[in-house]
């Protein structure tokens, strides 16, 4: 009899505990409806921690609701739970997994979880962005990675409308890797972006820079070539390619590549302008000038080529004026100075065309300001001076 009595007590006690935890699940929902987030949290946490209900689908659903509310809370409860979006996301994902996605109850259906889970993706993204900014890299990485689990369940593409995609998360995880100084992780996520042809030229530069840091120049150039194949006229990729070849003392290779490219695309003004810049670095001024002139012949309003031609004449005039300073004969000095001033004049129309093509470029305006002053053309001087001041605001 004592044994039966003890058994009945155990059964009664177990049922009471289960009922108490089920009661906590419902209480959490009731407190949430009353907007008492602190008590809703206390109730759902008890249900979550108890073995009798910690895998209950209803518990997961209400836990997701409670922690989504905690994430939105601007008070003490919200501040005390930096991982609220993570807990909410995991909870709704567990509802979706329940019964092969066919779970339903009187209180909710699995579709209700689908309607909530994408919101946790937005919350995770915002918290991860903040964590990244604050260099809380463990949390940032964890939150970004959890979004990958949420994305397949966003039936209405709400995350995409919030600019949260697989590609954007891969890019953010690359940024986490940079802050962690983890080259292997950085390469992993950059390669994912490259594999899907992510529309950003910089990813090829980032990958190239990693390999340059690892002293693998050949691999670095491979990625620059990949980028150039996709973004042929991207100036940053062009500059990076030139920089690498120049550092390797192999600008002759680059000139050869550009010359072959010009043979295939003889009307591509950008190629002439790039080759002209390399010739200029080599000190081959006449070849540089010829390429710049060819570029403006193809495209008269090409700002870069016009600026470079203006700079060519401006620098030539500076050199002549500097040389004239050592001439002691007054007549000879006057003639040399007049020659220099005439060359300065040649620079003006090119700078003006560059300014017309790119009215906001401060370097062009600065050069024109100096040239108009030299010519004593005060109307144009005052006009460009005003434009320059406006551009500097």
C-alpha positions in Angstrom: 0.0 0.0 0.0 2.9 2.3 0.8 4.4 1.6 -2.6 1.1 2.4 -4.4 0.7 5.5 -2.4 4.2 6.7 -3.2 3.6 5.9 -6.9 0.4 7.9 -6.9 2.2 10.8 -5.3 4.9 10.7 -7.9 2.4 10.6 -10.8 0.4 13.4 -9.2 3.5 15.5 -8.6 4.7 15.0 -12.2 1.3 15.9 -13.6 1.3 19.0 -11.4 4.7 20.1 -12.6 3.7 19.6 -16.3 0.5 21.5 -15.7 2.5 24.3 -14.0 4.8 24.6 -16.9 2.0 24.5 -19.5 0.4 27.2 -17.4 3.7 29.2 -17.7 3.5 28.9 -21.5 -0.1 30.3 -21.5 0.8 32.9 -18.8 3.6 34.2 -21.0 1.2 34.8 -23.8 -1.3 36.5 -21.5 1.4 38.8 -20.0 2.5 39.6 -23.5 -1.0 40.6 -24.5 -1.1 42.9 -21.4 2.3 44.4 -22.6 4.0 43.2 -19.4 7.2 42.0 -21.1 9.1 41.4 -17.9 6.5 38.9 -16.6 6.1 37.4 -20.0 9.8 36.8 -20.1 9.9 35.3 -16.6 7.1 32.8 -17.5 8.4 31.7 -20.8 12.0 31.3 -19.5 10.6 29.0 -16.8 8.8 26.9 -19.4 12.0 26.9 -21.6 14.2 25.7 -18.8 11.9 22.9 -17.7 12.5 19.5 -19.4 8.8 18.8 -19.5 8.1 21.8 -21.9 11.5 22.8 -23.3 10.7 21.1 -26.6 7.1 22.0 -26.8 6.1 23.6 -30.1 3.7 25.9 -28.3 6.5 27.0 -26.0 8.7 27.8 -29.0 6.1 29.9 -30.6 5.3 32.0 -27.6 9.0 32.3 -26.8 9.6 33.7 -30.3 6.8 36.2 -29.7 8.1 37.2 -26.3 11.7 37.6 -27.4 10.7 39.5 -30.6 8.8 41.9 -28.2 11.9 42.1 -26.0 14.0 43.1 -29.0 11.6 45.9 -29.7 11.4 47.1 -26.1 13.4 50.3 -25.4 13.2 49.8 -21.7 15.3 47.9 -19.1 14.1 44.4 -20.3 15.1 45.2 -23.9 18.5 46.6 -22.9 19.2 43.5 -20.8 18.8 41.1 -23.7 21.2 41.8 -26.5 20.6 38.3 -27.9 16.8 38.7 -28.1 16.6 38.5 -31.9 18.7 35.3 -31.9 16.4 33.6 -29.3 13.3 34.7 -31.2 14.7 33.4 -34.5 15.7 30.0 -33.1 12.2 29.7 -31.5 10.3 30.4 -34.7 12.6 28.1 -36.7 11.9 25.3 -34.2 8.1 25.8 -34.8 8.6 25.5 -38.5 10.6 22.3 -38.1 7.9 20.8 -35.9 5.9 17.9 -37.4 7.6 18.4 -40.8 6.1 21.9 -41.0 2.5 20.8 -40.6 2.0 21.6 -36.9 -1.1 23.5 -36.0 -3.1 24.2 -32.8 -6.1 26.2 -31.7 -3.8 29.1 -30.8 -1.6 29.3 -34.0 -0.5 27.4 -37.1 2.9 27.0 -38.6 2.0 29.8 -41.1 2.0 32.2 -38.1 5.6 31.3 -37.5 6.5 31.9 -41.1 4.8 35.3 -40.8 7.0 36.1 -37.8 10.4 34.5 -38.6 11.4 37.0 -41.3 11.0 39.8 -38.8 13.7 38.1 -36.7 15.9 38.2 -39.8 15.6 42.0 -39.9 16.2 42.2 -36.2 19.3 40.0 -36.5 20.7 42.1 -39.3 20.3 45.3 -37.4 21.8 43.9 -34.2 24.7 42.3 -36.2 25.4 45.6 -37.9 25.6 47.3 -34.5 27.8 44.5 -33.1 30.1 44.9 -36.1 30.4 48.6 -35.6 31.1 48.1 -32.0 33.7 45.4 -32.8 31.6 42.8 -30.9 32.7 40.3 -33.6 31.6 37.0 -32.0 28.0 38.2 -31.8 28.1 39.9 -35.2 29.3 36.7 -36.9 26.8 34.5 -35.0 23.9 36.7 -35.9 24.8 37.1 -39.6 25.2 33.3 -39.9 21.8 32.7 -38.3 20.2 34.9 -41.0 21.2 32.2 -43.5 18.8 29.8 -41.6 16.0 32.4 -41.7 16.2 33.3 -45.4 14.8 30.1 -46.9 11.6 30.6 -44.8 10.9 34.1 -46.0 8.1 33.2 -48.3 7.1 36.8 -49.2 10.7 38.0 -49.9 10.4 40.6 -47.1 14.1 40.3 -46.2 15.1 41.0 -49.8 12.9 44.2 -49.7 15.0 45.2 -46.6 18.2 44.6 -48.6 19.0 41.5 -46.7 20.2 38.8 -49.1 22.7 35.9 -49.1 25.1 38.2 -50.9 24.7 41.1 -48.5 25.3 38.7 -45.5 28.4 37.2 -47.2 29.7 40.7 -47.7 29.1 41.6 -44.0 30.8 38.4 -42.9 33.8 39.5 -45.0 33.8 42.7 -43.0 33.7 40.7 -39.8 36.7 38.7 -41.0 38.6 41.9 -41.8 38.1 43.2 -38.3 39.2 39.7 -37.0 42.3 39.8 -39.2 41.2 36.4 -40.4 42.4 36.1 -44.0 41.0 32.6 -44.5 37.5 33.7 -43.5 37.8 36.8 -45.6 38.8 34.8 -48.7 35.9 32.4 -48.0 33.2 35.0 -48.1 34.8 37.1 -50.9 35.0 33.9 -53.0 31.3 33.3 -52.4 30.5 36.8 -53.7 32.8 36.3 -56.7 31.2 32.9 -57.5 27.8 34.5 -57.8 29.1 37.5 -59.8 28.2 40.0 -57.1 27.9 43.4 -58.7 30.8 45.2 -56.9 34.2 45.7 -58.4 35.9 46.2 -55.0 35.5 42.6 -54.1 38.3 41.7 -56.6 40.5 44.4 -55.1 39.9 43.2 -51.6 40.8 39.6 -52.6 43.8 40.8 -54.5 45.0 42.8 -51.5 44.8 39.7 -49.3 47.1 37.8 -51.6 49.4 40.7 -51.9 49.7 40.7 -48.1 50.5 37.0 -48.3 53.2 37.7 -50.9 51.3 35.9 -53.7 51.5 38.5 -56.4 50.5 36.1 -59.2 47.3 35.2 -57.4 46.7 38.9 -56.6 46.9 39.7 -60.3 44.6 36.8 -61.2 41.8 38.4 -59.2 42.5 41.8 -60.7 42.2 40.3 -64.2 38.9 38.6 -63.2 37.7 42.0 -62.0 38.8 43.8 -65.2 37.0 41.1 -67.3 33.8 42.0 -65.5 34.3 45.8 -64.9 36.6 46.7 -67.8 36.5 50.5 -67.2 36.4 50.5 -63.4 39.1 53.1 -62.4 39.9 51.5 -59.0 40.7 48.2 -60.7 42.7 49.9 -63.4 44.7 51.8 -60.8 45.3 48.7 -58.7 46.6 46.8 -61.8 48.9 49.6 -62.6 50.1 49.8 -59.0 50.9 46.1 -58.8 52.8 46.0 -62.1 54.6 49.2 -61.3 55.7 47.8 -57.9 56.9 44.7 -59.8 58.8 46.9 -62.2 56.8 45.3 -65.0 55.0 48.2 -66.5 56.3 47.0 -69.9 54.0 44.0 -69.5 51.1 46.3 -68.7 51.8 48.5 -71.7 52.0 45.4 -73.9 48.6 44.2 -72.5 47.1 47.6 -73.2 48.5 47.8 -76.7 47.0 44.5 -77.5 43.7 45.6 -76.0 43.8 48.8 -78.2 44.4 46.6 -81.3 41.1 44.8 -80.4 39.3 47.9 -79.4 40.8 50.9 -81.3 38.0 53.2 -80.4 38.2 52.7 -76.6 39.3 56.1 -75.3 39.8 54.7 -71.8 42.6 52.3 -72.9 44.5 55.2 -74.6 44.2 57.3 -71.4 45.4 54.5 -69.2 48.4 53.8 -71.5 49.2 57.5 -71.6 49.3 57.5 -67.8 51.8 54.7 -67.8 54.0 56.3 -70.4 53.9 59.4 -68.3 55.2 57.5 -65.3 58.0 56.1 -67.5 58.9 59.7 -68.5 57.9 59.0 -72.1 56.1 62.4 -72.4 55.5 62.5 -76.1 54.0 59.0 -76.2 51.8 60.0 -73.2 50.7 63.2 -75.0 49.9 61.2 -78.2 47.7 58.8 -76.2 45.8 61.6 -74.4 45.2 63.3 -77.7 43.9 60.1 -79.3 41.6 59.7 -76.3 40.0 63.2 -76.7 39.9 62.7 -80.5 37.7 59.6 -79.9 35.7 61.3 -77.1 36.1 65.1 -77.0 34.4 65.5 -73.6 36.5 62.8 -71.9 37.3 64.6 -68.6 40.3 62.5 -67.6 42.1 62.8 -70.9 41.4 66.5 -71.2 42.7 67.1 -67.6 45.8 65.1 -68.4 46.5 67.1 -71.5 46.0 70.3 -69.6 48.4 69.0 -67.0 50.9 68.1 -69.7 51.0 71.7 -71.0 50.8 73.2 -67.5 53.8 71.2 -66.3 55.8 71.9 -69.4 55.2 75.7 -68.9 56.3 75.3 -65.2 59.5 73.7 -66.3 60.2 76.4 -68.9 59.5 79.2 -66.4 61.7 77.5 -63.8 64.5 77.3 -66.4 64.0 80.9 -67.3 64.7 82.0 -63.8 68.4 81.2 -64.2 68.8 83.5 -67.4 70.5 86.7 -66.5 70.1 88.5 -69.8 66.9 90.5 -69.6 65.9 90.2 -73.2 66.5 86.4 -73.2 64.6 86.0 -69.9 61.6 88.0 -71.3 61.5 85.7 -74.4 61.8 82.6 -72.3 59.0 83.8 -70.0 56.8 84.7 -72.9 57.3 81.1 -74.3 56.3 79.7 -70.9 53.2 81.9 -70.8 52.2 80.8 -74.3 52.3 77.2 -73.2 50.2 77.9 -70.1 47.6 79.2 -72.6 47.6 75.9 -74.4 46.5 74.2 -71.1 43.4 76.4 -70.6 41.0 74.9 -73.3 41.8 71.3 -72.1 41.0 72.2 -68.5 37.9 74.0 -69.6 36.7 70.9 -71.4 37.5 68.8 -68.4 35.5 71.2 -66.2 32.5 71.1 -68.6 32.5 67.3 -68.4 33.0 67.2 -64.6 31.9 70.5 -63.1 32.4 69.3 -59.5 36.0 68.3 -59.9 38.0 70.6 -57.5 41.4 69.8 -59.0 40.3 71.1 -62.4 38.8 74.2 -60.9 41.9 74.9 -58.9 44.1 74.7 -62.1 41.7 77.0 -64.0 41.7 79.5 -61.1 45.5 79.8 -61.3 45.6 80.0 -65.1 42.9 82.7 -65.3 44.8 84.7 -62.7 48.0 84.4 -64.8 46.0 85.7 -67.8 44.6 88.5 -65.7 41.1 87.3 -66.8 39.4 88.4 -63.6 35.8 87.7 -64.8 36.6 84.0 -65.3 38.8 84.0 -62.3 36.0 85.3 -60.0 33.5 82.9 -61.5 35.7 79.8 -61.0 36.6 81.0 -57.6 33.0 81.1 -56.6 32.4 77.7 -58.1 35.3 76.3 -56.1 34.1 77.8 -52.9 30.6 76.3 -53.5 32.1 72.9 -54.2 34.1 73.1 -51.0 31.0 73.5 -48.8 
